[in-house]
Amino acid sequence: YNRLLTLLSFIKSLSNIKSIAQIPVKPRKRCIFTFKCHHHLSPPRNTPLVIDPSGVYFRPEGSTGNLFITGVSPNECIDRDYTGDVNELNIIDEELFYDNIWPALANRVKAFEELKVVSSWAGFYEYNTIDQNAIIGVHSEINNLYLCNGFSGHGLQQSPAAGLAISELILY
């Protein structure tokens, strides 16, 4: 616990350095929904990540074959940076699911007309405000500060390559 407090204190002190504070990565809230679909035409367990042109995505979750996760980035006019109130994560935007996500899912996969939400949660994405792509490399003003952030939700997919790239940058 003391190590965590020390780390948090160090991170806070870094945020006061002007050149670090100018890195274009901000936390943005995202809501994720888990749903079940028992319809016999439900997509199989080996279905890849599917991203609808509307931005709504879904993929299977777990090994049962009838559990999925889904989400979408909020409309740009309401997608805002984290304000410092962590209690924002306690509020799940259910309207986002019923007004935007579910219609897109049902349009893409007819079986999803008969889905049931079983859980939901909110968390923060590290959002690159310039182009939503990762920032990987040495900081332009602090030569011993390496950056590997701002993945905007693509971190898990890109982490093997990003980890290799940043480790080679540090070692060579």
C-alpha positions in Angstrom: 0.0 0.0 0.0 2.9 2.4 0.8 4.5 1.7 -2.6 1.2 2.5 -4.3 0.9 5.8 -2.4 4.5 6.6 -3.3 3.8 5.9 -6.9 0.6 8.0 -7.0 2.5 10.9 -5.3 5.3 10.6 -8.0 2.7 10.5 -10.8 1.0 13.6 -9.4 4.3 15.4 -9.2 5.1 14.5 -12.8 1.7 16.0 -13.9 2.9 19.4 -12.6 5.8 19.4 -15.1 4.6 21.5 -17.9 6.0 19.4 -20.8 4.4 16.2 -19.3 1.1 17.9 -18.7 1.0 18.8 -22.4 1.0 15.1 -23.6 -2.3 14.8 -25.5 -3.6 11.8 -23.5 -6.7 12.3 -21.3 -8.9 9.8 -19.5 -12.3 9.3 -21.1 -15.2 7.3 -19.6 -16.4 4.3 -21.4 -19.4 2.0 -20.5 -19.2 -1.7 -21.2 -22.2 -4.1 -21.2 -22.2 -7.8 -20.9 -25.2 -9.6 -22.4 -26.6 -13.1 -23.0 -28.2 -14.3 -26.1 -29.9 -17.7 -26.1 -31.3 -17.6 -29.6 -30.3 -20.6 -31.7 -28.9 -18.3 -34.4 -26.6 -16.4 -31.9 -23.0 -16.0 -33.2 -20.7 -18.8 -32.3 -18.1 -18.7 -29.5 -15.3 -18.3 -32.1 -16.8 -15.1 -33.6 -14.0 -12.4 -33.8 -14.4 -8.8 -32.6 -17.1 -7.2 -34.8 -17.2 -3.4 -35.2 -20.3 -2.1 -36.8 -20.0 1.1 -39.0 -21.9 2.9 -36.3 -18.9 2.2 -33.9 -20.8 -0.3 -31.8 -18.7 -3.4 -31.2 -19.2 -6.8 -29.8 -17.3 -10.0 -29.1 -17.9 -13.3 -27.3 -16.9 -13.4 -23.7 -16.1 -16.6 -21.8 -16.5 -20.1 -23.0 -20.3 -20.6 -22.8 -21.0 -19.3 -26.4 -24.0 -17.2 -25.3 -22.2 -14.4 -23.4 -20.9 -11.2 -25.2 -19.5 -7.8 -24.3 -20.4 -4.7 -26.2 -19.8 -0.9 -26.1 -19.4 2.2 -28.3 -17.6 5.5 -27.9 -20.0 8.2 -27.0 -21.0 11.0 -29.4 -18.1 13.5 -29.7 -20.3 16.3 -28.3 -20.7 14.5 -25.0 -17.3 12.7 -24.8 -15.4 14.7 -22.3 -12.2 14.4 -20.4 -12.2 13.1 -16.8 -12.9 15.9 -14.4 -11.4 14.4 -11.3 -14.6 12.9 -9.8 -14.0 9.2 -9.7 -17.7 8.7 -8.7 -18.5 9.2 -12.4 -17.6 5.5 -12.8 -20.6 4.6 -10.6 -23.0 5.9 -13.2 -23.5 3.6 -16.1 -25.2 5.2 -19.2 -28.0 2.7 -19.7 -29.6 5.0 -22.3 -26.5 4.6 -24.4 -27.2 0.9 -24.5 -30.9 1.0 -25.2 -30.8 4.0 -27.6 -27.7 3.3 -29.5 -26.0 0.0 -28.9 -28.9 -2.4 -28.9 -30.5 -1.1 -32.1 -27.2 -1.4 -33.9 -26.6 -5.0 -32.5 -30.1 -6.1 -33.5 -29.6 -4.6 -37.0 -26.3 -6.4 -37.4 -27.3 -9.8 -35.9 -31.1 -10.6 -35.8 -30.6 -13.0 -32.9 -29.5 -10.0 -30.8 -33.1 -8.7 -30.8 -33.6 -11.3 -28.0 -30.6 -10.4 -25.7 -30.5 -9.7 -22.0 -28.0 -7.4 -20.3 -26.5 -9.3 -17.3 -23.9 -6.7 -16.1 -22.3 -3.4 -17.0 -19.4 -1.3 -15.8 -17.6 1.9 -16.5 -13.9 2.6 -16.7 -11.4 5.0 -18.2 -9.7 4.8 -21.6 -6.4 6.6 -22.0 -7.6 8.7 -25.0 -5.1 10.3 -27.4 -6.9 13.6 -28.2 -5.0 14.1 -31.5 -5.6 10.8 -33.4 -6.6 8.1 -30.9 -3.4 6.2 -31.6 -0.6 5.2 -29.2 2.3 7.5 -28.4 5.4 5.3 -28.2 8.9 6.8 -27.9 11.2 9.1 -25.9 9.7 12.3 -24.6 10.8 15.3 -26.7 12.1 17.3 -23.7 12.9 14.6 -21.0 15.4 12.2 -22.5 15.0 9.5 -19.9 11.2 9.4 -20.0 9.8 6.8 -22.3 6.1 7.0 -23.4 3.9 4.1 -24.2 0.4 5.4 -23.7 -2.7 6.9 -25.4 -3.9 3.7 -27.0 -7.6 4.8 -26.8 -8.9 1.4 -26.2 -6.6 -0.5 -28.5 -4.0 -1.3 -25.8 -4.7 -5.0 -25.3 -4.7 -5.6 -29.0 -1.5 -3.7 -29.6 0.4 -4.4 -26.3 2.6 -7.2 -27.6 4.1 -5.1 -30.4 4.1 -1.9 -28.3 5.9 -3.7 -25.4 8.5 -5.1 -27.8 9.0 -1.7 -29.5 9.5 0.2 -26.2 11.8 -2.4 -24.8 14.0 -2.3 -27.9 14.0 1.5 -27.7 15.2 1.4 -24.1 17.8 -1.4 -24.6 19.2 -0.3 -28.0 
